């Protein structure tokens, strides 16, 4: 840590020595030949109040399995693993998207595991923020400031209209220095493959993005939000001119779902496939390498009902071009279940269109031991329209588990925790995250309601 600090000090001293003679000799002109010099300052004066700094605190839990010999020597009651808790702190950025409701969007990885979220506004005011919900796979989270007044929200642009070469401005809180502005251009669109498990459809930009910029704003020259700064590609974790942002349209779809359902209801098309290679394009008589190749259509899925077939090449969604299968996967998943879309398809060299109503991915199950030790052995998921009540459903309980010892049963529906209504897993997590000493679960079991107390 000494070398970077020393370099920073030397740099500031060097800049000071250079600035002094310039200021003494002359001032920079505001215009040349009667023409005012261009400046981003007027736009930034309107936009920067909508970008906030976020500080988080939490406890990181690490588990280490102990050798079986320990239990042999010390007896069966000796724990099988060692649990360590370490406090952590983190910094990031956020963007106010709704001033009246106090809604702020940021990255999920900024607030992941946080027990306390503190937001600092551009004018210096600070507030504790509440987590409404988030989605780890798309790296979006939505926060709320309950008591803040006189907030400034940002206008959201249509990111589908972006073109490579458009100017960009990144605003955030790099390295905790305070609000910082950098500029660049759109270097590429539809980037994916950074993490194959996630849903990625990034804007790539060469505007300088560094640690702490996560969750900040990427705006156009009109001061409109075009993306949420998320990641960088650099050998040492520093900026090398390759930064990535979640498109504003994708962010908007996700936050609307979080506001309505408390979580993301992921859309599902029901196709399997991959990218189009030059060999595959030649075999299919296809004259491009752009698009998403469909190798299989899942029976009774949204794609099957719409008439898609194996061998189809999906080239657009709602008239917007699709370059890769990864881009198709990300857009479908984040558009949300129940959305009606129009797919452009190449079949046997001919262009066709298909209207599709997206299904819902029903794989959003959570192992309850990740939420509370007393629930270990149970698997939880959100209820569906076929259930009698809305809440968190217990899909299975392992024999001999903690959950069974506390008399939790499969098909129980948790509708309340500690006298607070629970409608989904997001509500359940928000209560658990506050680490209450006791969980008083209000459960719908068949036609009756019961209470189970879990310690």
C-alpha positions as CSV (number, residue, x, y, z in Angstrom):
1,X,0.0,0.0,0.0
2,X,3.0,2.3,0.5
3,X,4.0,2.6,-3.1
4,X,0.6,3.8,-4.5
5,X,0.3,6.3,-1.7
6,X,3.7,7.6,-2.4
7,X,3.0,7.8,-6.1
8,X,-0.2,9.7,-5.4
9,X,1.6,12.2,-3.2
10,X,4.3,12.8,-5.8
11,X,1.7,13.3,-8.5
12,X,-0.2,15.9,-6.4
13,X,3.0,17.7,-5.7
14,X,3.9,17.7,-9.3
15,X,0.6,19.0,-10.4
16,X,0.7,21.8,-7.8
17,X,4.1,22.9,-9.1
18,X,2.7,23.0,-12.6
19,X,-0.6,24.8,-11.8
20,X,0.9,27.7,-9.9
21,X,2.9,29.3,-12.8
22,X,-0.1,28.9,-15.2
23,X,-2.5,30.6,-12.8
24,X,0.0,33.4,-12.3
25,X,0.6,34.1,-15.9
26,X,-2.8,33.7,-17.6
27,X,-6.4,32.4,-17.3
28,X,-7.9,30.0,-19.8
29,X,-10.3,31.7,-22.4
30,X,-14.0,31.0,-22.2
31,X,-14.3,31.5,-26.0
32,X,-12.2,31.5,-29.1
33,X,-13.1,33.9,-32.0
34,X,-16.4,34.7,-30.4
35,X,-17.4,31.0,-30.1
36,X,-18.0,29.6,-26.6
37,X,-15.9,26.5,-25.8
38,X,-17.9,23.3,-25.4
39,X,-18.4,22.1,-21.8
40,X,-20.2,19.3,-20.1
41,X,-20.6,21.4,-16.9
42,X,-24.2,22.6,-17.5
43,X,-25.4,19.1,-18.1
44,X,-23.5,17.7,-15.1
45,X,-24.8,20.4,-12.8
46,X,-28.3,18.9,-13.4
47,X,-27.4,15.2,-13.3
48,X,-24.8,14.8,-10.5
49,X,-27.3,15.4,-7.7
50,X,-29.0,12.2,-8.8
51,X,-25.9,10.1,-8.3
52,X,-25.2,9.0,-4.7
53,X,-22.4,7.3,-2.7
54,X,-23.2,4.1,-0.9
55,X,-21.4,2.7,2.2
56,X,-22.2,-0.8,3.5
57,X,-21.4,-2.8,6.6
58,X,-22.0,-6.4,7.3
59,X,-20.6,-9.7,8.6
60,X,-18.9,-12.2,6.4
61,X,-19.4,-15.8,7.5
62,X,-16.8,-18.4,6.5
63,X,-17.2,-22.1,7.2
64,X,-14.3,-24.6,7.3
65,X,-14.9,-28.4,7.6
66,X,-12.9,-30.0,10.4
67,X,-11.3,-33.4,10.1
68,X,-13.4,-36.4,11.2
69,X,-10.6,-37.3,13.6
70,X,-11.6,-34.4,15.8
71,X,-15.1,-36.0,16.4
72,X,-13.4,-39.3,17.1
73,X,-11.2,-37.8,19.8
74,X,-13.6,-35.3,21.3
75,X,-16.9,-37.1,20.9
76,X,-19.9,-36.9,18.5
77,X,-21.0,-33.6,20.0
78,X,-17.9,-31.8,18.7
79,X,-18.8,-29.6,15.7
80,X,-18.0,-30.8,12.2
81,X,-17.1,-27.3,11.0
82,X,-15.5,-24.1,12.2
83,X,-17.5,-21.0,11.7
84,X,-15.8,-17.6,11.6
85,X,-17.5,-14.2,11.4
86,X,-15.6,-11.2,10.1
87,X,-17.0,-7.7,9.8
88,X,-16.6,-6.0,6.4
89,X,-17.2,-2.6,4.9
90,X,-17.7,-1.6,1.3
91,X,-18.2,1.4,-0.9
92,X,-20.2,1.8,-4.1
93,X,-22.5,4.2,-6.0
94,X,-26.2,4.4,-6.8
95,X,-28.6,6.4,-9.0
96,X,-31.9,8.0,-7.9
97,X,-34.6,6.8,-10.4
98,X,-37.7,8.0,-8.5
99,X,-37.4,11.1,-6.3
100,X,-40.9,10.9,-4.8
101,X,-40.6,7.3,-3.6
102,X,-36.9,7.6,-2.8
103,X,-35.9,4.7,-5.0
104,X,-32.2,4.2,-5.8
105,X,-30.8,1.6,-8.1
106,X,-27.3,0.0,-7.6
107,X,-25.5,-3.2,-8.2
108,X,-26.4,-6.3,-6.2
109,X,-22.8,-7.0,-5.5
110,X,-22.5,-3.6,-3.8
111,X,-25.1,-4.4,-1.1
112,X,-24.7,-8.2,-1.0
113,X,-24.6,-9.4,2.6
114,X,-24.9,-5.9,4.0
115,X,-26.6,-5.4,7.4
116,X,-26.4,-1.6,7.2
117,X,-26.7,0.5,4.0
118,X,-25.8,4.2,4.3
119,X,-26.5,6.6,1.4
120,X,-24.7,9.9,1.0
121,X,-26.3,12.5,-1.3
122,X,-24.5,14.9,-3.5
123,X,-25.2,17.8,-1.1
124,X,-23.8,15.9,1.9
125,X,-26.9,14.6,3.5
126,X,-26.8,11.0,4.7
127,X,-29.6,8.4,5.2
128,X,-30.0,4.8,6.1
129,X,-31.4,2.9,3.1
130,X,-33.8,-0.1,3.0
131,X,-33.3,-2.9,0.5
132,X,-36.5,-3.5,-1.5
133,X,-35.1,-6.4,-3.4
134,X,-32.4,-7.5,-5.8
135,X,-31.3,-10.0,-8.4
136,X,-27.8,-11.5,-8.1
137,X,-27.7,-13.0,-11.6
138,X,-28.4,-9.7,-13.3
139,X,-26.5,-7.7,-10.6
140,X,-29.3,-5.2,-9.9
141,X,-30.7,-4.1,-6.5
142,X,-33.3,-1.5,-5.6
143,X,-33.0,0.6,-2.4
144,X,-35.4,3.1,-0.7
145,X,-34.8,6.2,1.3
146,X,-37.8,6.5,3.6
147,X,-37.4,10.0,5.0
148,X,-35.3,11.9,2.4
149,X,-36.9,14.9,0.8
150,X,-36.0,17.2,-2.1
151,X,-34.3,14.5,-4.1
152,X,-33.2,14.8,-7.7
153,X,-34.0,11.9,-10.1
154,X,-32.3,11.1,-13.4
155,X,-34.1,10.8,-16.7
156,X,-33.8,7.4,-18.3
157,X,-33.0,7.0,-22.0
158,X,-33.9,4.2,-24.4
159,X,-30.7,2.1,-24.4
160,X,-31.9,0.3,-27.5
161,X,-31.1,3.5,-29.5
162,X,-27.4,3.5,-28.5
163,X,-24.8,3.1,-31.3
164,X,-21.1,2.4,-31.1
165,X,-19.3,5.7,-31.0
166,X,-22.0,7.6,-29.0
167,X,-20.4,9.7,-26.3
168,X,-20.7,8.6,-22.7
169,X,-20.1,10.1,-19.2
170,X,-19.5,7.9,-16.1
171,X,-20.4,9.3,-12.7
172,X,-19.6,7.5,-9.4
173,X,-17.5,7.3,-6.3
174,X,-14.2,5.5,-7.3
175,X,-12.0,4.4,-4.4
176,X,-14.1,6.4,-2.0
177,X,-12.7,9.7,-3.2
178,X,-16.1,11.3,-3.7
179,X,-18.1,12.0,-6.8
180,X,-16.0,11.8,-9.9
181,X,-16.8,12.3,-13.6
182,X,-15.1,10.6,-16.6
183,X,-16.0,10.6,-20.3
184,X,-15.6,8.3,-23.3
185,X,-17.6,6.6,-26.0
186,X,-19.7,3.5,-26.5
187,X,-17.0,1.0,-27.5
188,X,-19.3,-2.0,-28.1
189,X,-22.9,-3.3,-27.4
190,X,-24.3,-6.6,-26.3
191,X,-21.2,-7.8,-24.5
192,X,-21.5,-11.1,-22.6
193,X,-19.4,-14.0,-21.4
194,X,-17.7,-12.4,-18.4
195,X,-19.6,-14.8,-16.1
196,X,-21.5,-17.6,-17.9
197,X,-23.9,-18.1,-15.0
198,X,-25.1,-14.5,-15.1
199,X,-27.4,-12.7,-17.5
200,X,-25.2,-10.2,-19.3
201,X,-25.9,-7.8,-22.1
202,X,-23.4,-5.1,-21.3
203,X,-22.6,-1.7,-22.9
204,X,-18.8,-1.5,-23.2
205,X,-17.2,1.9,-22.7
206,X,-13.8,3.4,-22.4
207,X,-14.9,6.0,-19.9
208,X,-12.7,5.4,-16.8
209,X,-14.5,3.1,-14.4
210,X,-12.8,1.9,-11.2
211,X,-13.5,0.2,-7.9
212,X,-16.3,2.2,-6.2
213,X,-17.9,3.2,-9.5
214,X,-20.2,0.1,-9.3
215,X,-23.8,1.1,-9.3
216,X,-23.1,4.6,-10.7
217,X,-24.5,6.3,-13.7
218,X,-23.5,6.0,-17.3
219,X,-25.2,8.9,-19.1
220,X,-25.3,10.4,-22.6
221,X,-24.6,14.0,-23.5
222,X,-28.2,14.9,-22.7
223,X,-27.7,13.8,-19.1
224,X,-30.0,10.8,-19.6
225,X,-29.2,7.4,-18.0
226,X,-28.1,4.8,-20.5
227,X,-26.5,2.3,-18.1
228,X,-25.5,1.3,-14.6
229,X,-21.7,0.9,-14.3
230,X,-21.0,-2.6,-13.2
231,X,-17.6,-4.1,-14.0
232,X,-14.2,-3.5,-15.5
233,X,-11.7,-5.7,-17.3
234,X,-8.2,-5.1,-16.1
235,X,-5.2,-7.2,-15.1
236,X,-4.7,-5.5,-11.7
237,X,-8.2,-4.4,-11.0
238,X,-7.6,-0.9,-12.4
239,X,-9.0,0.9,-15.3
240,X,-7.5,0.0,-18.8
241,X,-10.3,1.5,-20.8
242,X,-12.6,-1.5,-20.8
243,X,-15.7,-0.9,-18.6
244,X,-19.1,-2.5,-18.7
245,X,-22.6,-1.1,-17.8
246,X,-26.0,-2.7,-17.6
247,X,-28.3,-1.1,-20.2
248,X,-30.9,1.2,-18.9
249,X,-33.8,-0.7,-20.5
250,X,-32.6,-3.9,-18.8
251,X,-32.3,-2.0,-15.5
252,X,-35.8,-0.6,-15.9
253,X,-37.4,-4.0,-16.6
254,X,-35.7,-5.5,-13.5
255,X,-36.6,-2.7,-11.1
256,X,-40.2,-2.7,-12.2
257,X,-40.4,-6.4,-11.4
258,X,-38.7,-5.9,-8.0
259,X,-41.2,-3.1,-7.2
260,X,-44.2,-5.2,-8.1
261,X,-43.2,-8.6,-6.9
262,X,-40.3,-8.0,-4.5
263,X,-38.1,-10.1,-6.8
264,X,-37.4,-10.7,-10.5
265,X,-39.8,-13.0,-12.2
266,X,-37.5,-14.3,-14.9
267,X,-38.9,-14.8,-18.4
268,X,-38.4,-18.1,-20.2
269,X,-38.5,-18.8,-23.9
270,X,-37.8,-22.5,-23.9
271,X,-35.0,-23.0,-26.4
272,X,-31.5,-24.4,-26.2
273,X,-28.7,-23.4,-28.5
274,X,-25.5,-21.5,-29.0
275,X,-23.5,-19.0,-31.0
276,X,-23.2,-19.2,-34.8
277,X,-19.8,-20.2,-36.0
278,X,-18.5,-19.8,-39.5
279,X,-18.8,-23.6,-40.0
280,X,-22.4,-23.6,-38.8
281,X,-23.3,-20.6,-40.9
282,X,-21.9,-22.3,-44.0
283,X,-23.7,-25.6,-43.3
284,X,-27.0,-23.7,-42.9
285,X,-26.4,-21.5,-45.9
286,X,-26.5,-18.4,-43.6
287,X,-24.5,-15.4,-44.8
288,X,-23.9,-13.9,-41.3
289,X,-22.3,-14.8,-38.0
290,X,-24.9,-12.7,-36.0
291,X,-27.9,-14.3,-34.3
292,X,-28.8,-17.1,-31.9
293,X,-28.9,-20.6,-33.2
294,X,-31.7,-22.9,-31.8
295,X,-30.6,-26.5,-31.4
296,X,-33.6,-27.6,-29.4
297,X,-37.1,-26.4,-28.5
298,X,-38.4,-27.5,-25.1
299,X,-41.8,-29.2,-25.4
300,X,-44.8,-27.2,-24.2
301,X,-42.7,-24.1,-23.7
302,X,-43.4,-20.6,-24.9
303,X,-41.2,-21.1,-28.0
304,X,-43.0,-24.5,-28.8
305,X,-46.4,-22.9,-28.5
306,X,-45.4,-20.0,-30.8
307,X,-44.1,-22.4,-33.5
308,X,-40.3,-22.1,-33.2
309,X,-38.3,-25.1,-34.4
310,X,-34.8,-26.6,-34.0
311,X,-32.6,-25.1,-36.7
312,X,-34.1,-21.6,-36.5
313,X,-31.8,-18.6,-36.1
314,X,-33.2,-15.8,-33.9
315,X,-32.0,-12.5,-35.3
316,X,-34.2,-9.9,-33.4
317,X,-36.5,-9.2,-30.5
318,X,-39.1,-6.6,-31.0
319,X,-37.3,-5.3,-34.1
320,X,-33.9,-5.0,-32.4
321,X,-31.1,-7.1,-33.7
322,X,-29.7,-10.0,-31.6
323,X,-26.0,-10.7,-32.1
324,X,-25.4,-13.7,-29.8
325,X,-27.2,-16.4,-27.9
326,X,-25.9,-14.9,-24.7
327,X,-27.7,-11.6,-25.6
328,X,-30.9,-13.5,-26.4
329,X,-30.7,-15.3,-23.0
330,X,-30.1,-12.1,-21.1
331,X,-32.9,-10.1,-22.8
332,X,-35.5,-12.8,-22.5
333,X,-34.7,-13.5,-18.8
334,X,-34.8,-9.8,-17.8
335,X,-37.9,-8.8,-19.8
336,X,-39.9,-10.8,-17.3
337,X,-42.5,-13.6,-17.3
338,X,-45.7,-12.9,-19.2
339,X,-44.2,-10.3,-21.5
340,X,-45.3,-10.5,-25.2
341,X,-42.5,-10.2,-27.7
342,X,-42.0,-10.5,-31.4
343,X,-39.0,-12.6,-32.6
344,X,-37.4,-12.3,-36.0
345,X,-36.3,-15.7,-37.2
346,X,-34.4,-17.0,-40.2
347,X,-35.7,-20.5,-41.3
348,X,-34.4,-22.2,-44.3
349,X,-33.0,-18.9,-45.6
350,X,-36.4,-17.1,-45.3
351,X,-37.3,-14.4,-42.8
352,X,-40.2,-15.1,-40.4
353,X,-41.7,-13.5,-37.3
354,X,-43.3,-15.1,-34.3
355,X,-45.3,-13.6,-31.5
356,X,-44.3,-15.2,-28.1
357,X,-45.7,-14.8,-24.6
358,X,-42.8,-15.6,-22.3
359,X,-43.2,-18.2,-19.6
360,X,-41.7,-18.1,-16.1
361,X,-38.6,-19.9,-14.9
362,X,-39.8,-21.9,-11.9
363,X,-36.4,-22.7,-10.6
364,X,-36.2,-20.0,-7.9
365,X,-35.7,-22.3,-5.0
366,X,-33.6,-21.5,-1.9
367,X,-32.0,-23.8,0.6
368,X,-33.3,-22.5,3.9
369,X,-30.0,-23.1,5.7
370,X,-28.7,-20.1,3.8
371,X,-31.3,-18.0,5.6
372,X,-31.4,-19.4,9.1
373,X,-29.7,-22.3,10.9
374,X,-33.0,-23.4,12.4
375,X,-34.5,-23.8,9.0
376,X,-31.7,-26.1,7.7
377,X,-33.0,-29.0,5.7
378,X,-35.9,-27.2,4.2
379,X,-36.2,-25.9,0.7
380,X,-38.2,-22.8,0.0
381,X,-39.8,-21.1,-3.0
382,X,-42.4,-18.5,-3.8
383,X,-46.0,-19.5,-4.1
384,X,-47.7,-19.6,-7.5
385,X,-51.2,-18.7,-8.7
386,X,-52.4,-22.2,-7.9
387,X,-51.7,-21.9,-4.2
388,X,-54.5,-20.7,-1.9
389,X,-52.4,-17.9,-0.3
390,X,-49.4,-15.8,-1.2
391,X,-46.2,-16.4,0.7
392,X,-43.1,-18.6,0.9
393,X,-43.8,-22.3,0.2
394,X,-41.9,-25.1,1.8
395,X,-41.3,-27.6,-1.0
396,X,-39.4,-30.3,1.0
397,X,-38.0,-31.1,4.4
398,X,-35.2,-33.5,5.0
399,X,-35.6,-36.3,7.6
400,X,-33.6,-35.6,10.8
401,X,-33.0,-32.0,9.9
402,X,-33.4,-28.9,12.1
403,X,-36.5,-27.9,10.1
404,X,-38.1,-31.2,10.8
405,X,-37.2,-30.9,14.5
406,X,-39.1,-27.6,14.6
407,X,-42.1,-29.4,13.0
408,X,-41.9,-27.7,9.6
409,X,-43.6,-29.7,6.9
410,X,-43.6,-29.9,3.1
411,X,-46.4,-27.7,1.5
412,X,-46.4,-25.3,4.5
413,X,-46.8,-21.7,3.3
414,X,-45.1,-19.1,5.5
415,X,-47.3,-16.0,5.4
416,X,-45.8,-14.0,8.3
417,X,-42.6,-13.7,10.3
418,X,-42.5,-11.9,13.7
419,X,-45.9,-10.4,13.0
420,X,-44.9,-9.0,9.6
421,X,-46.6,-10.1,6.5
422,X,-44.5,-12.1,4.1
423,X,-45.5,-12.3,0.4
424,X,-42.3,-13.8,-1.2
425,X,-38.7,-14.8,-0.6
426,X,-37.6,-11.2,-0.8
427,X,-39.8,-10.2,2.1
428,X,-38.6,-13.2,4.1
429,X,-34.9,-12.4,3.4
430,X,-35.4,-8.8,4.5
431,X,-36.6,-9.9,7.9
432,X,-33.9,-12.7,8.3
433,X,-31.1,-10.2,7.3
434,X,-31.9,-8.2,10.5
435,X,-30.8,-11.3,12.5
436,X,-33.8,-11.6,14.9
437,X,-33.1,-13.8,17.9
438,X,-36.3,-15.8,17.4
439,X,-38.5,-16.5,14.3
440,X,-42.2,-16.7,15.0
441,X,-43.5,-18.2,11.7
442,X,-47.2,-17.8,10.9
443,X,-47.9,-20.8,8.6
444,X,-50.8,-21.7,6.5
445,X,-51.1,-25.5,6.7
446,X,-54.0,-26.8,4.7
447,X,-57.1,-25.0,5.9
448,X,-55.7,-23.8,9.2
449,X,-53.0,-21.4,10.4
450,X,-50.4,-22.3,13.0
451,X,-47.4,-20.7,14.6
452,X,-43.9,-22.3,14.9
453,X,-41.2,-20.7,17.0
454,X,-37.7,-21.2,15.7
455,X,-34.6,-20.3,17.7
